């Protein structure tokens, strides 16, 4: 399992892919954070992000993730959290992630 890819989202505000069956929506544009696809066995099985919170010192980040149900209980989420936290602490210079 690996967190890979570029910061999400990419492209214009809305991009249709494969005849409109899949869309990327740029709802995070302008926010400070890191966004990654979660890839296991060569396929995207979820996504994860850490966004800087609007606290006084802007030193805290908020984490969120989604993993497809067939991939639950395999340690994928645990590993994704470990990897994104390393990336977020380095790129965003956070003191804590909640």
N, CA, C and O atoms as a Tinker XYZ file with bonds, in Angstrom:
   392  protein
     1  N      0.843000   -1.167000    0.000000    73     2
     2  CA     0.000000    0.000000    0.000000    64     1     3
     3  C      0.888000    1.229000    0.000000    63     2     4     5
     4  O      1.933000    1.268000    0.651000    81     3
     5  N      0.458000    2.210000   -0.728000    73     3     6
     6  CA     1.194000    3.462000   -0.718000    64     5     7
     7  C      0.254000    4.621000   -0.938000    63     6     8     9
     8  O     -0.785000    4.499000   -1.587000    81     7
     9  N      0.651000    5.764000   -0.373000    73     7    10
    10  CA    -0.044000    7.005000   -0.679000    64     9    11
    11  C      0.744000    7.614000   -1.824000    63    10    12    13
    12  O      1.941000    7.865000   -1.690000    81    11
    13  N      0.097000    7.846000   -2.923000    73    11    14
    14  CA     0.855000    8.403000   -4.025000    64    13    15
    15  C     -0.006000    9.376000   -4.803000    63    14    16    17
    16  O     -1.205000    9.518000   -4.563000    81    15
    17  N      0.632000   10.025000   -5.723000    73    15    18
    18  CA    -0.095000   10.967000   -6.550000    64    17    19
    19  C      0.321000   12.380000   -6.223000    63    18    20    21
    20  O      1.253000   12.626000   -5.457000    81    19
    21  N     -0.378000   13.269000   -6.810000    73    19    22
    22  CA    -0.092000   14.670000   -6.616000    64    21    23
    23  C     -1.118000   15.227000   -5.665000    63    22    24    25
    24  O     -2.077000   14.546000   -5.300000    81    23
    25  N     -0.915000   16.475000   -5.262000    73    23    26
    26  CA    -1.914000   17.099000   -4.418000    64    25    27
    27  C     -3.243000   17.081000   -5.132000    63    26    28    29
    28  O     -3.327000   17.448000   -6.304000    81    27
    29  N     -4.297000   16.653000   -4.428000    73    27    30
    30  CA    -5.634000   16.637000   -4.999000    64    29    31
    31  C     -6.312000   17.926000   -4.638000    63    30    32    33
    32  O     -5.932000   18.503000   -3.619000    81    31
    33  N     -7.232000   18.416000   -5.331000    73    31    34
    34  CA    -7.602000   18.005000   -6.658000    64    33    35
    35  C     -6.726000   18.663000   -7.706000    63    34    36    37
    36  O     -5.942000   19.561000   -7.397000    81    35
    37  N     -6.859000   18.223000   -8.927000    73    35    38
    38  CA    -6.105000   18.790000  -10.031000    64    37    39
    39  C     -7.073000   19.266000  -11.091000    63    38    40    41
    40  O     -8.229000   18.844000  -11.127000    81    39
    41  N     -6.605000   20.132000  -11.940000    73    39    42
    42  CA    -7.416000   20.561000  -13.076000    64    41    43
    43  C     -8.445000   21.616000  -12.735000    63    42    44    45
    44  O     -8.422000   22.194000  -11.648000    81    43
    45  N     -9.349000   21.864000  -13.671000    73    43    46
    46  CA   -10.377000   22.869000  -13.469000    64    45    47
    47  C    -11.359000   22.462000  -12.376000    63    46    48    49
    48  O    -11.230000   21.379000  -11.805000    81    47
    49  N    -12.325000   23.302000  -12.081000    73    47    50
    50  CA   -13.251000   23.062000  -10.975000    64    49    51
    51  C    -13.967000   21.725000  -11.094000    63    50    52    53
    52  O    -14.235000   21.093000  -10.072000    81    51
    53  N    -14.282000   21.279000  -12.279000    73    51    54
    54  CA   -14.930000   19.978000  -12.450000    64    53    55
    55  C    -14.452000   19.357000  -13.756000    63    54    56    57
    56  O    -14.490000   19.999000  -14.806000    81    55
    57  N    -14.008000   18.124000  -13.691000    73    55    58
    58  CA   -13.501000   17.435000  -14.873000    64    57    59
    59  C    -14.246000   16.116000  -15.005000    63    58    60    61
    60  O    -14.235000   15.311000  -14.073000    81    59
    61  N    -14.889000   15.878000  -16.132000    73    59    62
    62  CA   -15.553000   14.594000  -16.369000    64    61    63
    63  C    -14.561000   13.624000  -16.986000    63    62    64    65
    64  O    -13.773000   13.991000  -17.858000    81    63
    65  N    -14.608000   12.404000  -16.533000    73    63    66
    66  CA   -13.706000   11.363000  -17.009000    64    65    67
    67  C    -14.562000   10.159000  -17.402000    63    66    68    69
    68  O    -15.574000    9.883000  -16.758000    81    67
    69  N    -14.168000    9.450000  -18.444000    73    67    70
    70  CA   -14.860000    8.241000  -18.894000    64    69    71
    71  C    -16.346000    8.500000  -19.142000    63    70    72    73
    72  O    -17.202000    7.807000  -18.591000    81    71
    73  N    -16.643000    9.480000  -19.954000    73    71    74
    74  CA   -18.022000    9.750000  -20.332000    64    73    75
    75  C    -18.902000   10.238000  -19.194000    63    74    76    77
    76  O    -20.115000   10.027000  -19.219000    81    75
    77  N    -18.317000   10.883000  -18.204000    73    75    78
    78  CA   -19.099000   11.438000  -17.116000    64    77    79
    79  C    -19.331000   10.504000  -15.945000    63    78    80    81
    80  O    -19.997000   10.890000  -14.985000    81    79
    81  N    -18.800000    9.278000  -15.990000    73    79    82
    82  CA   -18.996000    8.341000  -14.877000    64    81    83
    83  C    -18.167000    8.709000  -13.656000    63    82    84    85
    84  O    -18.481000    8.280000  -12.545000    81    83
    85  N    -17.129000    9.485000  -13.840000    73    83    86
    86  CA   -16.238000    9.839000  -12.747000    64    85    87
    87  C    -15.921000   11.324000  -12.843000    63    86    88    89
    88  O    -15.700000   11.839000  -13.940000    81    87
    89  N    -15.895000   12.014000  -11.717000    73    87    90
    90  CA   -15.600000   13.446000  -11.721000    64    89    91
    91  C    -14.620000   13.805000  -10.621000    63    90    92    93
    92  O    -14.651000   13.231000   -9.533000    81    91
    93  N    -13.762000   14.746000  -10.912000    73    91    94
    94  CA   -12.928000   15.377000   -9.900000    64    93    95
    95  C    -13.519000   16.745000   -9.644000    63    94    96    97
    96  O    -13.762000   17.500000  -10.585000    81    95
    97  N    -13.751000   17.073000   -8.407000    73    95    98
    98  CA   -14.316000   18.373000   -8.057000    64    97    99
    99  C    -13.291000   19.116000   -7.217000    63    98   100   101
   100  O    -12.781000   18.580000   -6.234000    81    99
   101  N    -12.991000   20.338000   -7.599000    73    99   102
   102  CA   -11.935000   21.122000   -6.961000    64   101   103
   103  C    -12.445000   21.843000   -5.718000    63   102   104   105
   104  O    -12.297000   23.060000   -5.605000    81   103
   105  N    -13.046000   21.105000   -4.783000    73   103   106
   106  CA   -13.589000   21.739000   -3.595000    64   105   107
   107  C    -12.506000   22.179000   -2.625000    63   106   108   109
   108  O    -12.786000   22.967000   -1.722000    81   107
   109  N    -11.287000   21.702000   -2.780000    73   107   110
   110  CA   -10.215000   22.046000   -1.857000    64   109   111
   111  C     -9.316000   23.159000   -2.371000    63   110   112   113
   112  O     -8.362000   23.538000   -1.690000    81   111
   113  N     -9.594000   23.686000   -3.547000    73   111   114
   114  CA    -8.770000   24.778000   -4.059000    64   113   115
   115  C     -8.729000   25.915000   -3.049000    63   114   116   117
   116  O     -9.757000   26.304000   -2.496000    81   115
   117  N     -7.557000   26.434000   -2.819000    73   115   118
   118  CA    -7.382000   27.544000   -1.903000    64   117   119
   119  C     -7.154000   27.129000   -0.461000    63   118   120   121
   120  O     -6.811000   27.972000    0.366000    81   119
   121  N     -7.334000   25.857000   -0.134000    73   119   122
   122  CA    -7.063000   25.369000    1.208000    64   121   123
   123  C     -5.617000   24.909000    1.273000    63   122   124   125
   124  O     -5.038000   24.504000    0.265000    81   123
   125  N     -5.041000   24.973000    2.463000    73   123   126
   126  CA    -3.676000   24.523000    2.654000    64   125   127
   127  C     -3.701000   23.101000    3.193000    63   126   128   129
   128  O     -4.269000   22.848000    4.255000    81   127
   129  N     -3.092000   22.178000    2.470000    73   127   130
   130  CA    -3.073000   20.801000    2.925000    64   129   131
   131  C     -2.385000   19.900000    1.935000    63   130   132   133
   132  O     -1.833000   20.348000    0.930000    81   131
   133  N     -2.429000   18.618000    2.239000    73   131   134
   134  CA    -1.917000   17.604000    1.328000    64   133   135
   135  C     -3.009000   16.570000    1.117000    63   134   136   137
   136  O     -3.679000   16.160000    2.065000    81   135
   137  N     -3.184000   16.154000   -0.119000    73   135   138
   138  CA    -4.216000   15.208000   -0.515000    64   137   139
   139  C     -3.543000   14.100000   -1.313000    63   138   140   141
   140  O     -2.692000   14.375000   -2.159000    81   139
   141  N     -3.915000   12.859000   -1.054000    73   139   142
   142  CA    -3.311000   11.726000   -1.743000    64   141   143
   143  C     -4.357000   10.656000   -2.042000    63   142   144   145
   144  O     -5.347000   10.508000   -1.325000    81   143
   145  N     -4.112000    9.921000   -3.111000    73   143   146
   146  CA    -4.862000    8.700000   -3.381000    64   145   147
   147  C     -4.212000    7.584000   -2.571000    63   146   148   149
   148  O     -2.995000    7.576000   -2.391000    81   147
   149  N     -5.003000    6.660000   -2.092000    73   147   150
   150  CA    -4.489000    5.468000   -1.427000    64   149   151
   151  C     -4.528000    4.347000   -2.463000    63   150   152   153
   152  O     -5.589000    4.019000   -2.994000    81   151
   153  N     -3.364000    3.763000   -2.744000    73   151   154
   154  CA    -3.239000    2.746000   -3.784000    64   153   155
   155  C     -2.794000    1.442000   -3.138000    63   154   156   157
   156  O     -1.795000    1.402000   -2.420000    81   155
   157  N     -3.548000    0.372000   -3.402000    73   155   158
   158  CA    -3.186000   -0.960000   -2.916000    64   157   159
   159  C     -3.289000   -1.929000   -4.089000    63   158   160   161
   160  O     -4.275000   -1.927000   -4.826000    81   159
   161  N     -2.274000   -2.744000   -4.248000    73   159   162
   162  CA    -2.247000   -3.723000   -5.346000    64   161   163
   163  C     -2.510000   -3.068000   -6.701000    63   162   164   165
   164  O     -3.184000   -3.644000   -7.554000    81   163
   165  N     -1.976000   -1.868000   -6.892000    73   163   166
   166  CA    -2.062000   -1.193000   -8.186000    64   165   167
   167  C     -3.368000   -0.484000   -8.475000    63   166   168   169
   168  O     -3.539000    0.048000   -9.572000    81   167
   169  N     -4.303000   -0.456000   -7.523000    73   167   170
   170  CA    -5.556000    0.244000   -7.792000    64   169   171
   171  C     -5.860000    1.238000   -6.669000    63   170   172   173
   172  O     -5.484000    1.030000   -5.516000    81   171
   173  N     -6.547000    2.316000   -7.032000    73   171   174
   174  CA    -6.940000    3.311000   -6.048000    64   173   175
   175  C     -8.061000    2.728000   -5.204000    63   174   176   177
   176  O     -9.100000    2.321000   -5.724000    81   175
   177  N     -7.839000    2.691000   -3.890000    73   175   178
   178  CA    -8.830000    2.123000   -2.972000    64   177   179
   179  C     -9.366000    3.158000   -1.985000    63   178   180   181
   180  O    -10.194000    2.837000   -1.133000    81   179
   181  N     -8.898000    4.390000   -2.101000    73   179   182
   182  CA    -9.378000    5.433000   -1.206000    64   181   183
   183  C     -8.616000    6.720000   -1.378000    63   182   184   185
   184  O     -7.819000    6.875000   -2.304000    81   183
   185  N     -8.871000    7.641000   -0.475000    73   183   186
   186  CA    -8.159000    8.918000   -0.481000    64   185   187
   187  C     -7.945000    9.367000    0.955000    63   186   188   189
   188  O     -8.655000    8.940000    1.865000    81   187
   189  N     -6.960000   10.231000    1.146000    73   187   190
   190  CA    -6.609000   10.717000    2.482000    64   189   191
   191  C     -6.085000   12.139000    2.356000    63   190   192   193
   192  O     -5.476000   12.500000    1.349000    81   191
   193  N     -6.326000   12.940000    3.380000    73   191   194
   194  CA    -5.835000   14.320000    3.354000    64   193   195
   195  C     -5.575000   14.825000    4.760000    63   194   196   197
   196  O     -6.145000   14.337000    5.736000    81   195
   197  N     -4.704000   15.809000    4.835000    73   195   198
   198  CA    -4.497000   16.599000    6.047000    64   197   199
   199  C     -4.602000   18.050000    5.616000    63   198   200   201
   200  O     -3.901000   18.483000    4.701000    81   199
   201  N     -5.481000   18.808000    6.278000    73   199   202
   202  CA    -5.659000   20.223000    5.967000    64   201   203
   203  C     -5.302000   21.055000    7.184000    63   202   204   205
   204  O     -5.629000   20.700000    8.316000    81   203
   205  N     -4.623000   22.171000    6.933000    73   203   206
   206  CA    -4.270000   23.087000    8.018000    64   205   207
   207  C     -5.552000   23.679000    8.593000    63   206   208   209
   208  O     -6.428000   24.127000    7.853000    81   207
   209  N     -5.652000   23.674000    9.924000    73   207   210
   210  CA    -6.825000   24.232000   10.583000    64   209   211
   211  C     -6.633000   25.726000   10.813000    63   210   212   213
   212  O     -5.506000   26.221000   10.840000    81   211
   213  N     -7.717000   26.420000   10.974000    73   211   214
   214  CA    -7.673000   27.880000   11.169000    64   213   215
   215  C     -7.594000   28.209000   12.656000    63   214   216   217
   216  O     -8.417000   28.968000   13.169000    81   215
   217  N     -6.605000   27.642000   13.351000    73   215   218
   218  CA    -6.422000   27.989000   14.761000    64   217   219
   219  C     -5.538000   29.229000   14.866000    63   218   220   221
   220  O     -5.080000   29.752000   13.850000    81   219
   221  N     -5.300000   29.694000   16.073000    73   219   222
   222  CA    -4.527000   30.927000   16.274000    64   221   223
   223  C     -3.160000   30.880000   15.600000    63   222   224   225
   224  O     -2.780000   31.810000   14.889000    81   223
   225  N     -2.441000   29.819000   15.821000    73   223   226
   226  CA    -1.077000   29.719000   15.303000    64   225   227
   227  C     -0.999000   28.973000   13.977000    63   226   228   229
   228  O      0.072000   28.870000   13.380000    81   227
   229  N     -2.131000   28.456000   13.519000    73   227   230
   230  CA    -2.182000   27.670000   12.288000    64   229   231
   231  C     -1.166000   26.525000   12.347000    63   230   232   233
   232  O     -0.517000   26.202000   11.352000    81   231
   233  N     -1.042000   25.922000   13.528000    73   231   234
   234  CA    -0.057000   24.869000   13.732000    64   233   235
   235  C     -0.690000   23.491000   13.823000    63   234   236   237
   236  O      0.006000   22.502000   14.053000    81   235
   237  N     -2.014000   23.415000   13.644000    73   235   238
   238  CA    -2.705000   22.128000   13.741000    64   237   239
   239  C     -3.287000   21.741000   12.392000    63   238   240   241
   240  O     -3.683000   22.595000   11.598000    81   239
   241  N     -3.331000   20.443000   12.149000    73   239   242
   242  CA    -3.933000   19.921000   10.930000    64   241   243
   243  C     -5.052000   18.957000   11.268000    63   242   244   245
   244  O     -5.056000   18.347000   12.337000    81   243
   245  N     -5.993000   18.822000   10.361000    73   243   246
   246  CA    -7.116000   17.908000   10.516000    64   245   247
   247  C     -6.990000   16.814000    9.456000    63   246   248   249
   248  O     -6.787000   17.102000    8.276000    81   247
   249  N     -7.111000   15.560000    9.886000    73   247   250
   250  CA    -6.944000   14.435000    8.964000    64   249   251
   251  C     -8.311000   13.822000    8.633000    63   250   252   253
   252  O     -9.211000   13.780000    9.472000    81   251
   253  N     -8.437000   13.356000    7.405000    73   251   254
   254  CA    -9.642000   12.644000    6.988000    64   253   255
   255  C     -9.285000   11.638000    5.912000    63   254   256   257
   256  O     -8.382000   11.870000    5.109000    81   255
   257  N     -9.994000   10.524000    5.896000    73   255   258
   258  CA    -9.732000    9.526000    4.860000    64   257   259
   259  C    -10.972000    8.708000    4.567000    63   258   260   261
   260  O    -11.918000    8.673000    5.354000    81   259
   261  N    -10.948000    8.051000    3.418000    73   259   262
   262  CA   -12.012000    7.176000    2.964000    64   261   263
   263  C    -11.345000    5.983000    2.301000    63   262   264   265
   264  O    -10.434000    6.136000    1.488000    81   263
   265  N    -11.810000    4.793000    2.659000    73   263   266
   266  CA   -11.292000    3.564000    2.061000    64   265   267
   267  C    -12.500000    2.730000    1.621000    63   266   268   269
   268  O    -13.472000    2.597000    2.365000    81   267
   269  N    -12.434000    2.176000    0.422000    73   267   270
   270  CA   -13.514000    1.329000   -0.075000    64   269   271
   271  C    -13.713000    0.121000    0.851000    63   270   272   273
   272  O    -12.742000   -0.469000    1.326000    81   271
   273  N    -14.953000   -0.235000    1.100000    73   271   274
   274  CA   -15.308000   -1.287000    2.054000    64   273   275
   275  C    -14.551000   -2.605000    1.859000    63   274   276   277
   276  O    -14.130000   -3.191000    2.856000    81   275
   277  N    -14.356000   -3.101000    0.635000    73   275   278
   278  CA   -13.641000   -4.385000    0.501000    64   277   279
   279  C    -12.194000   -4.344000    1.011000    63   278   280   281
   280  O    -11.565000   -5.390000    1.168000    81   279
   281  N    -11.669000   -3.148000    1.268000    73   279   282
   282  CA   -10.277000   -3.016000    1.701000    64   281   283
   283  C    -10.154000   -2.676000    3.183000    63   282   284   285
   284  O     -9.053000   -2.395000    3.658000    81   283
   285  N    -11.258000   -2.695000    3.918000    73   283   286
   286  CA   -11.231000   -2.463000    5.364000    64   285   287
   287  C    -10.536000   -3.626000    6.067000    63   286   288   289
   288  O    -10.462000   -4.733000    5.534000    81   287
   289  N    -10.031000   -3.362000    7.261000    73   287   290
   290  CA    -9.447000   -4.383000    8.169000    64   289   291
   291  C     -8.240000   -5.095000    7.573000    63   290   292   293
   292  O     -8.016000   -6.277000    7.833000    81   291
   293  N     -7.464000   -4.369000    6.773000    73   291   294
   294  CA    -6.242000   -4.938000    6.193000    64   293   295
   295  C     -5.006000   -4.115000    6.544000    63   294   296   297
   296  O     -3.921000   -4.378000    6.027000    81   295
   297  N     -5.160000   -3.123000    7.416000    73   295   298
   298  CA    -4.034000   -2.272000    7.799000    64   297   299
   299  C     -3.750000   -1.154000    6.814000    63   298   300   301
   300  O     -2.796000   -0.397000    6.996000    81   299
   301  N     -4.559000   -1.037000    5.779000    73   299   302
   302  CA    -4.337000   -0.024000    4.745000    64   301   303
   303  C     -4.516000    1.383000    5.325000    63   302   304   305
   304  O     -3.703000    2.270000    5.064000    81   303
   305  N     -5.567000    1.586000    6.101000    73   303   306
   306  CA    -5.808000    2.898000    6.708000    64   305   307
   307  C     -4.711000    3.291000    7.671000    63   306   308   309
   308  O     -4.266000    4.439000    7.676000    81   307
   309  N     -4.273000    2.348000    8.487000    73   307   310
   310  CA    -3.193000    2.605000    9.448000    64   309   311
   311  C     -1.933000    3.055000    8.728000    63   310   312   313
   312  O     -1.299000    4.027000    9.137000    81   311
   313  N     -1.566000    2.363000    7.670000    73   311   314
   314  CA    -0.364000    2.714000    6.918000    64   313   315
   315  C     -0.533000    4.043000    6.189000    63   314   316   317
   316  O      0.404000    4.838000    6.120000    81   315
   317  N     -1.721000    4.287000    5.646000    73   315   318
   318  CA    -1.972000    5.556000    4.953000    64   317   319
   319  C     -1.851000    6.731000    5.923000    63   318   320   321
   320  O     -1.272000    7.761000    5.579000    81   319
   321  N     -2.393000    6.582000    7.128000    73   319   322
   322  CA    -2.298000    7.640000    8.137000    64   321   323
   323  C     -0.839000    7.887000    8.501000    63   322   324   325
   324  O     -0.413000    9.037000    8.603000    81   323
   325  N     -0.073000    6.822000    8.695000    73   323   326
   326  CA     1.354000    6.983000    9.031000    64   325   327
   327  C      2.080000    7.770000    7.950000    63   326   328   329
   328  O      2.832000    8.697000    8.248000    81   327
   329  N      1.850000    7.396000    6.685000    73   327   330
   330  CA     2.547000    8.061000    5.579000    64   329   331
   331  C      2.109000    9.511000    5.401000    63   330   332   333
   332  O      2.955000   10.384000    5.206000    81   331
   333  N      0.797000    9.788000    5.462000    73   331   334
   334  CA     0.331000   11.163000    5.223000    64   333   335
   335  C      0.775000   12.074000    6.365000    63   334   336   337
   336  O      1.054000   13.251000    6.139000    81   335
   337  N      0.844000   11.544000    7.591000    73   335   338
   338  CA     1.305000   12.373000    8.714000    64   337   339
   339  C      2.757000   12.785000    8.520000    63   338   340   341
   340  O      3.111000   13.937000    8.772000    81   339
   341  N      3.600000   11.861000    8.077000    73   339   342
   342  CA     4.999000   12.211000    7.796000    64   341   343
   343  C      5.079000   13.321000    6.750000    63   342   344   345
   344  O      5.834000   14.279000    6.908000    81   343
   345  N      4.299000   13.184000    5.690000    73   343   346
   346  CA     4.293000   14.176000    4.610000    64   345   347
   347  C      3.773000   15.516000    5.128000    63   346   348   349
   348  O      4.376000   16.557000    4.868000    81   347
   349  N      2.660000   15.495000    5.856000    73   347   350
   350  CA     2.029000   16.733000    6.321000    64   349   351
   351  C      2.902000   17.477000    7.324000    63   350   352   353
   352  O      3.021000   18.699000    7.239000    81   351
   353  N      3.514000   16.775000    8.267000    73   351   354
   354  CA     4.391000   17.453000    9.227000    64   353   355
   355  C      5.537000   18.146000    8.504000    63   354   356   357
   356  O      5.927000   19.253000    8.876000    81   355
   357  N      6.074000   17.509000    7.483000    73   355   358
   358  CA     7.197000   18.069000    6.736000    64   357   359
   359  C      6.755000   19.237000    5.851000    63   358   360   361
   360  O      7.376000   20.300000    5.884000    81   359
   361  N      5.707000   19.058000    5.071000    73   359   362
   362  CA     5.296000   20.079000    4.083000    64   361   363
   363  C      4.574000   21.258000    4.715000    63   362   364   365
   364  O      4.722000   22.388000    4.249000    81   363
   365  N      3.795000   21.023000    5.766000    73   363   366
   366  CA     2.968000   22.080000    6.343000    64   365   367
   367  C      3.526000   22.640000    7.637000    63   366   368   369
   368  O      2.956000   23.576000    8.199000    81   367
   369  N      4.634000   22.086000    8.123000    73   367   370
   370  CA     5.256000   22.473000    9.396000    64   369   371
   371  C      4.219000   22.578000   10.520000    63   370   372   373
   372  O      4.079000   23.616000   11.167000    81   371
   373  N      3.507000   21.481000   10.729000    73   371   374
   374  CA     2.486000   21.419000   11.773000    64   373   375
   375  C      3.090000   20.965000   13.084000    63   374   376   377
   376  O      4.123000   20.296000   13.104000    81   375
   377  N      2.435000   21.333000   14.194000    73   375   378
   378  CA     2.824000   20.841000   15.513000    64   377   379
   379  C      2.008000   19.619000   15.912000    63   378   380   381
   380  O      2.481000   18.769000   16.667000    81   379
   381  N      0.775000   19.533000   15.403000    73   379   382
   382  CA    -0.077000   18.395000   15.745000    64   381   383
   383  C     -1.095000   18.158000   14.636000    63   382   384   385
   384  O     -1.437000   19.064000   13.876000    81   383
   385  N     -1.565000   16.928000   14.564000    73   383   386
   386  CA    -2.622000   16.551000   13.618000    64   385   387
   387  C     -3.709000   15.865000   14.439000    63   386   388   389
   388  O     -3.445000   14.948000   15.216000    81   387
   389  N     -4.952000   16.343000   14.241000    73   387   390
   390  CA    -6.069000   15.778000   15.012000    64   389   391
   391  C     -7.145000   15.257000   14.093000    63   390   392
   392  O     -8.163000   14.746000   14.560000    81   391
